[in-house]
Amino acid sequence: MPEQKIAVVTGGNKGIGFGICRVLAMEGVRTILTARDVSRGEIAKEQLKKEGLEVVFHPLDVAAQDSIDSLAGFLTREFGRLDILINNAAIRKDAGMAGLDVPIEIVREMMEINVYGPLMLCQALAPLLKKSAAGRIVNVSSGMGSLAGMGGGSPAYRITKTALNAMTKVLASEFRGTGVLVNCCHPGWVRTDMGGRGASKSIDEGADTPVWLALLPKDGPTGGYFQDRKPMPW
């Protein structure tokens, strides 16, 4: 039998991240659900346990190098490799704001979580991903980060997601030849705290493309930007 895949999901305690953890666990992937808030992470773990799904919880603050290093140490000791990294954790604090008005402190904070955090994780976990027979990195982006459809409003969120897309292309190139595939995706307008109750997609529907990218075959794409499992314009 093939080895059970090991996955890390950031921001896994709610929303799309929680949905991703659920679907990965259903697919038989050993899933490490991470969250900054320990109590919320444990609650999410227990909720999945009630559904008959086993996940591992590990605390993680994506903006803190020591927290990232702690996760890397845990993965090294427990598994010796990592097959899937899904950078899902993100914040949006600039709804209704304009680029000429948004406080630079908000932009900085969102860059720390939405861009620097995923990059630091990729840097720290790259050695473990390269030990996998099928390493996969999935960056959960947004259609609001597409330059092809760029507009005004939520400037910091747009900028951070565009930067995440660029990071995806850079790392896909740098990982080429290692077996690690790096892609990003727009999960769609999903009924989460961020998306709101009026959104068109359920959490499980929002989780579909990220999970699809996480489980790509070895000849799957890399350096792509996807929505509903189809390429979308950068």
Backbone hydrogen bonds in HBPLUS format (Angstrom, degrees):
<---DONOR---> <-ACCEPTOR-->    atom                        ^
c    i                          cat <-CA-CA->   ^        H-A-AA   ^      H-
h    n   atom  resd res      DA  || num        DHA   H-A  angle D-A-AA Bond
n    s   type  num  typ     dist DA aas  dist angle  dist       angle   num
A0030-ARG N   A0005-LYS O   2.75 MM  25  5.91 150.7  1.84 170.3 166.9     1
A0083-ASP N   A0006-ILE O   3.02 MM  77  5.20 143.0  2.16 135.3 146.6     2
A0084-ILE N   A0006-ILE O   2.99 MM  78  6.28 142.2  2.14 155.1 157.6     3
A0007-ALA N   A0030-ARG O   2.91 MM  23  6.18 162.2  1.94 156.9 157.7     4
A0032-ILE N   A0007-ALA O   2.71 MM  25  5.95 162.7  1.74 155.9 162.1     5
A0008-VAL N   A0084-ILE O   2.86 MM  76  6.18 151.8  1.94 145.8 153.5     6
A0086-ILE N   A0008-VAL O   2.87 MM  78  6.17 164.6  1.89 165.5 170.7     7
A0009-VAL N   A0032-ILE O   3.08 MM  23  6.30 162.8  2.11 165.4 162.2     8
A0034-THR N   A0009-VAL O   3.06 MM  25  6.02 154.2  2.13 172.9 170.2     9
A0010-THR N   A0086-ILE O   3.11 MM  76  6.43 170.4  2.12 176.2 174.4    10
A0012-GLY N   A0034-THR O   2.82 MM  22  5.44 158.9  1.86 167.0 170.4    11
A0018-PHE N   A0014-LYS O   3.15 MM   4  4.68 155.8  2.21 109.1 111.9    12
A0019-GLY N   A0015-GLY O   3.07 MM   4  6.42 158.5  2.11 149.9 156.4    13
A0020-ILE N   A0016-ILE O   2.80 MM   4  6.09 151.9  1.88 153.4 161.4    14
A0021-CYS N   A0017-GLY O   3.00 MM   4  6.27 160.0  2.04 147.2 152.0    15
A0022-ARG N   A0018-PHE O   2.96 MM   4  6.23 157.7  2.01 149.6 155.9    16
A0023-VAL N   A0019-GLY O   3.02 MM   4  6.27 167.1  2.04 152.6 154.8    17
A0024-LEU N   A0020-ILE O   2.91 MM   4  6.05 167.6  1.93 156.4 160.4    18
A0025-ALA N   A0021-CYS O   2.97 MM   4  6.05 162.2  2.00 147.4 152.6    19
A0026-MET N   A0022-ARG O   2.97 MM   4  6.21 151.8  2.05 145.4 153.8    20
A0027-GLU N   A0023-VAL O   2.97 MM   4  6.24 134.7  2.18 140.7 153.1    21
A0027-GLU N   A0024-LEU O   2.99 MM   3  4.96 126.9  2.28  93.6 108.3    22
A0029-VAL N   A0024-LEU O   3.02 MM   5  5.37 164.2  2.05 151.1 146.2    23
A0028-GLY N   A0025-ALA O   3.03 MM   3  5.11 160.3  2.07 105.6 110.6    24
A0056-VAL N   A0031-THR O   2.88 MM  25  6.17 171.4  1.89 162.0 165.0    25
A0033-LEU N   A0056-VAL O   2.67 MM  23  5.92 144.3  1.79 163.1 174.7    26
A0058-HIS N   A0033-LEU O   3.06 MM  25  6.36 154.4  2.12 150.5 154.2    27
A0060-LEU N   A0035-ALA O   2.96 MM  25  5.28 159.3  2.00 119.7 123.4    28
A0041-GLY N   A0037-ASP O   2.96 MM   4  6.17 151.2  2.04 150.4 159.4    29
A0042-GLU N   A0038-VAL O   2.92 MM   4  6.16 158.8  1.96 155.0 160.0    30
A0043-ILE N   A0039-SER O   2.99 MM   4  6.19 154.6  2.06 144.6 151.7    31
A0044-ALA N   A0040-ARG O   3.00 MM   4  6.19 158.3  2.05 143.7 149.0    32
A0045-LYS N   A0041-GLY O   3.00 MM   4  6.24 157.7  2.05 146.6 152.8    33
A0046-GLU N   A0042-GLU O   2.95 MM   4  6.21 159.8  1.99 149.4 154.3    34
A0047-GLN N   A0043-ILE O   2.89 MM   4  6.13 149.0  1.99 146.6 155.8    35
A0048-LEU N   A0044-ALA O   3.09 MM   4  6.38 157.3  2.14 150.3 154.9    36
A0049-LYS N   A0045-LYS O   2.98 MM   4  6.24 147.9  2.08 142.5 152.4    37
A0050-LYS N   A0046-GLU O   3.00 MM   4  6.27 146.5  2.12 145.3 152.6    38
A0051-GLU N   A0048-LEU O   2.94 MM   3  5.00 135.1  2.15  96.9 110.3    39
A0053-LEU N   A0048-LEU O   2.90 MM   5  5.20 160.6  1.94 144.7 141.4    40
A0052-GLY N   A0049-LYS O   2.93 MM   3  4.98 157.6  1.98 106.4 111.4    41
A0064-ALA N   A0061-ASP O   3.00 MM   3  5.51 169.0  2.01 123.3 125.9    42
A0067-SER N   A0064-ALA O   3.11 MM   3  5.36 124.1  2.44 102.8 116.4    43
A0068-ILE N   A0064-ALA O   3.09 MM   4  6.44 156.2  2.15 152.5 159.6    44
A0069-ASP N   A0065-GLN O   2.84 MM   4  6.07 158.5  1.88 152.2 158.3    45
A0070-SER N   A0066-ASP O   2.98 MM   4  6.14 145.3  2.10 136.7 145.8    46
A0071-LEU N   A0067-SER O   3.11 MM   4  6.43 153.5  2.18 144.0 150.2    47
A0072-ALA N   A0068-ILE O   2.95 MM   4  6.26 161.4  1.98 151.9 157.1    48
A0073-GLY N   A0069-ASP O   2.92 MM   4  6.13 154.5  1.98 146.3 152.8    49
A0074-PHE N   A0070-SER O   3.00 MM   4  6.25 156.8  2.05 146.4 152.4    50
A0075-LEU N   A0071-LEU O   2.95 MM   4  6.23 165.7  1.97 158.2 161.0    51
A0076-THR N   A0072-ALA O   2.98 MM   4  6.14 155.9  2.04 145.3 152.2    52
A0077-ARG N   A0073-GLY O   2.97 MM   4  6.17 163.2  2.00 151.5 155.5    53
A0078-GLU N   A0074-PHE O   2.90 MM   4  5.99 168.8  1.91 156.8 160.2    54
A0079-PHE N   A0075-LEU O   2.87 MM   4  5.48 158.8  1.92 140.6 147.3    55
A0080-GLY N   A0075-LEU O   2.99 MM   5  6.26 148.7  2.09 145.3 150.5    56
A0082-LEU N   A0128-LEU O   3.11 MM  46  5.08 151.4  2.20 112.3 105.4    57
A0136-ARG N   A0083-ASP O   2.76 MM  53  6.12 139.7  1.92 144.2 157.7    58
A0085-LEU N   A0136-ARG O   2.86 MM  51  6.31 154.0  1.93 157.0 165.8    59
A0138-VAL N   A0085-LEU O   2.86 MM  53  6.29 161.8  1.89 160.8 165.5    60
A0087-ASN N   A0138-VAL O   2.82 MM  51  6.14 145.3  1.94 155.4 166.8    61
A0140-VAL N   A0087-ASN O   2.97 MM  53  6.01 169.9  1.99 145.8 149.2    62
A0097-MET N   A0094-ASP O   3.01 MM   3  5.33 158.3  2.06 135.8 135.0    63
A0154-SER N   A0097-MET O   3.19 MM  57  5.59 130.4  2.45 146.7 152.7    64
A0101-ASP N   A0098-ALA O   2.98 MM   3  5.30 155.6  2.04 110.2 118.1    65
A0102-VAL N   A0098-ALA O   2.92 MM   4  5.90 143.4  2.06 164.8 174.4    66
A0106-ILE N   A0103-PRO O   2.97 MM   3  5.51 133.8  2.19 112.3 123.2    67
A0107-VAL N   A0103-PRO O   3.35 MM   4  6.83 155.1  2.42 146.1 152.9    68
A0108-ARG N   A0104-ILE O   2.91 MM   4  6.18 161.9  1.94 151.4 155.7    69
A0109-GLU N   A0105-GLU O   3.02 MM   4  6.20 163.1  2.05 144.8 149.1    70
A0110-MET N   A0106-ILE O   2.96 MM   4  6.13 162.3  1.99 150.7 155.4    71
A0111-MET N   A0107-VAL O   2.91 MM   4  6.12 150.3  2.00 148.7 157.2    72
A0112-GLU N   A0108-ARG O   3.00 MM   4  6.26 154.4  2.06 149.6 156.3    73
A0113-ILE N   A0109-GLU O   3.23 MM   4  6.56 157.0  2.29 148.7 152.9    74
A0114-ASN N   A0110-MET O   2.78 MM   4  5.65 162.3  1.81 150.9 156.4    75
A0115-VAL N   A0111-MET O   3.00 MM   4  5.13 150.4  2.09 130.3 135.8    76
A0116-TYR N   A0111-MET O   2.89 MM   5  6.20 163.7  1.92 159.0 164.0    77
A0117-GLY N   A0112-GLU O   2.96 MM   5  5.99 131.9  2.19 139.3 152.4    78
A0119-LEU N   A0115-VAL O   3.10 MM   4  6.33 161.6  2.14 153.7 159.4    79
A0120-MET N   A0116-TYR O   2.85 MM   4  6.04 163.8  1.88 155.2 159.4    80
A0121-LEU N   A0117-GLY O   2.96 MM   4  6.19 157.4  2.01 155.5 162.1    81
A0122-CYS N   A0118-PRO O   2.96 MM   4  6.17 160.3  2.00 147.5 152.5    82
A0123-GLN N   A0119-LEU O   2.92 MM   4  6.19 159.4  1.97 151.9 157.7    83
A0124-ALA N   A0120-MET O   2.93 MM   4  6.10 161.0  1.96 147.6 152.6    84
A0125-LEU N   A0121-LEU O   2.85 MM   4  5.89 156.1  1.90 153.2 159.5    85
A0126-ALA N   A0122-CYS O   2.94 MM   4  5.57 120.3  2.31 139.3 148.3    86
A0128-LEU N   A0125-LEU O   3.08 MM   3  5.37 121.3  2.44 105.7 119.9    87
A0129-LEU N   A0125-LEU O   2.95 MM   4  6.22 156.0  2.01 156.7 164.6    88
A0130-LYS N   A0126-ALA O   2.92 MM   4  6.09 154.2  1.99 156.2 162.2    89
A0131-LYS N   A0128-LEU O   3.18 MM   3  5.22 144.0  2.31  96.6 107.0    90
A0132-SER N   A0129-LEU O   3.08 MM   3  5.34 159.1  2.12 107.5 114.2    91
A0181-LEU N   A0135-GLY O   2.95 MM  46  6.35 155.0  2.02 148.9 145.6    92
A0137-ILE N   A0181-LEU O   2.86 MM  44  6.24 160.1  1.89 162.3 165.2    93
A0183-ASN N   A0137-ILE O   3.03 MM  46  6.40 163.4  2.06 161.4 163.6    94
A0139-ASN N   A0183-ASN O   2.92 MM  44  6.33 162.2  1.95 148.8 154.6    95
A0185-CYS N   A0139-ASN O   3.08 MM  46  6.56 145.3  2.20 160.0 163.1    96
A0141-SER N   A0185-CYS O   2.72 MM  44  5.36 143.0  1.86 150.4 162.1    97
A0145-GLY N   A0142-SER O   3.01 MM   3  5.48 164.1  2.03 112.2 117.1    98
A0146-SER N   A0143-GLY O   3.14 MM   3  5.40 167.7  2.16 110.7 114.1    99
A0149-GLY N   A0146-SER O   3.24 MM   3  5.56 144.1  2.38 103.1 111.8   100
A0147-LEU N   A0234-TRP O   2.77 MM  87  5.78 148.1  1.87 125.3 115.0   101
A0150-MET N   A0147-LEU O   3.33 MM   3  4.75 174.6  2.33  99.3  99.8   102
A0158-ARG N   A0154-SER O   3.03 MM   4  6.24 166.5  2.04 158.5 162.6   103
A0159-ILE N   A0155-PRO O   2.88 MM   4  6.05 166.1  1.90 151.2 155.2   104
A0160-THR N   A0156-ALA O   2.90 MM   4  6.05 164.5  1.92 151.4 155.6   105
A0161-LYS N   A0157-TYR O   3.04 MM   4  6.20 158.5  2.09 150.4 155.9   106
A0162-THR N   A0158-ARG O   2.94 MM   4  6.14 154.0  2.00 150.8 158.3   107
A0163-ALA N   A0159-ILE O   2.95 MM   4  6.16 157.0  2.00 147.8 154.3   108
A0164-LEU N   A0160-THR O   2.91 MM   4  6.16 148.1  2.02 140.5 149.5   109
A0165-ASN N   A0161-LYS O   2.96 MM   4  6.21 150.2  2.05 141.7 149.2   110
A0166-ALA N   A0162-THR O   3.00 MM   4  6.37 156.1  2.06 147.8 154.0   111
A0167-MET N   A0163-ALA O   2.89 MM   4  6.17 156.2  1.94 148.7 155.5   112
A0168-THR N   A0164-LEU O   2.98 MM   4  6.24 147.4  2.09 142.7 151.2   113
A0169-LYS N   A0165-ASN O   3.19 MM   4  6.61 153.8  2.26 149.4 154.6   114
A0170-VAL N   A0166-ALA O   3.02 MM   4  6.33 162.9  2.05 154.2 158.9   115
A0171-LEU N   A0167-MET O   2.92 MM   4  6.09 173.1  1.92 157.7 159.0   116
A0172-ALA N   A0168-THR O   2.91 MM   4  5.97 154.4  1.97 146.5 154.3   117
A0173-SER N   A0169-LYS O   3.16 MM   4  6.33 156.3  2.22 144.6 149.7   118
A0174-GLU N   A0170-VAL O   3.05 MM   4  6.35 157.2  2.10 146.3 153.0   119
A0175-PHE N   A0171-LEU O   2.81 MM   4  5.90 146.7  1.92 151.3 158.5   120
A0176-ARG N   A0173-SER O   3.31 MM   3  5.25 150.6  2.40  97.2 105.7   121
A0178-THR N   A0175-PHE O   2.95 MM   3  5.62 154.9  2.01 149.8 150.4   122
A0223-GLY N   A0182-VAL O   2.61 MM  41  5.61 165.2  1.63 158.1 163.0   123
A0184-CYS N   A0224-GLY O   2.92 MM  40  6.26 166.2  1.94 158.4 162.9   124
A0226-PHE N   A0184-CYS O   3.03 MM  42  6.47 154.2  2.09 136.9 143.2   125
A0186-HIS N   A0226-PHE O   2.75 MM  40  6.15 156.5  1.80 161.1 167.6   126
A0201-LYS N   A0189-TRP O   2.92 MM  12  5.91 149.5  2.02 159.2 163.8   127
A0192-THR N   A0190-VAL O   2.82 MM   2  5.75 118.2  2.20 116.2  99.3   128
A0191-ARG N   A0201-LYS O   2.90 MM  10  6.07 156.2  1.95 163.8 164.3   129
A0196-GLY N   A0192-THR O   2.73 MM   4  5.49 153.9  1.79 147.2 152.4   130
A0199-ALA N   A0196-GLY O   3.42 MM   3  5.85 167.9  2.43 113.3 115.1   131
A0206-GLY N   A0202-SER O   2.95 MM   4  6.25 150.6  2.04 146.8 155.3   132
A0207-ALA N   A0203-ILE O   2.95 MM   4  6.21 135.8  2.14 143.4 155.9   133
A0208-ASP N   A0205-GLU O   3.27 MM   3  5.28 150.2  2.37  98.4 107.0   134
A0211-VAL N   A0207-ALA O   3.08 MM   4  6.17 163.1  2.11 156.8 161.6   135
A0212-TRP N   A0208-ASP O   2.92 MM   4  6.11 157.3  1.97 151.1 158.4   136
A0213-LEU N   A0209-THR O   2.95 MM   4  6.18 161.1  1.99 157.3 160.9   137
A0214-ALA N   A0210-PRO O   2.99 MM   4  6.19 145.2  2.11 139.8 150.0   138
A0215-LEU N   A0211-VAL O   3.06 MM   4  6.27 135.3  2.27 146.3 156.7   139
A0215-LEU N   A0212-TRP O   3.29 MM   3  5.34 136.4  2.49  96.1 107.3   140
A0216-LEU N   A0213-LEU O   3.45 MM   3  5.23 165.2  2.47 105.5 104.0   141
A0220-GLY N   A0217-PRO O   2.90 MM   3  5.24 152.7  1.97 123.4 123.4   142
A0232-MET N   A0225-TYR O   2.76 MM   7  5.75 153.5  1.83 157.1 154.4   143
A0227-GLN N   A0230-LYS O   2.81 MM   3  5.33 158.8  1.86 154.0 158.0   144
A0230-LYS N   A0227-GLN O   2.89 MM   3  5.33 160.6  1.93 116.5 123.1   145
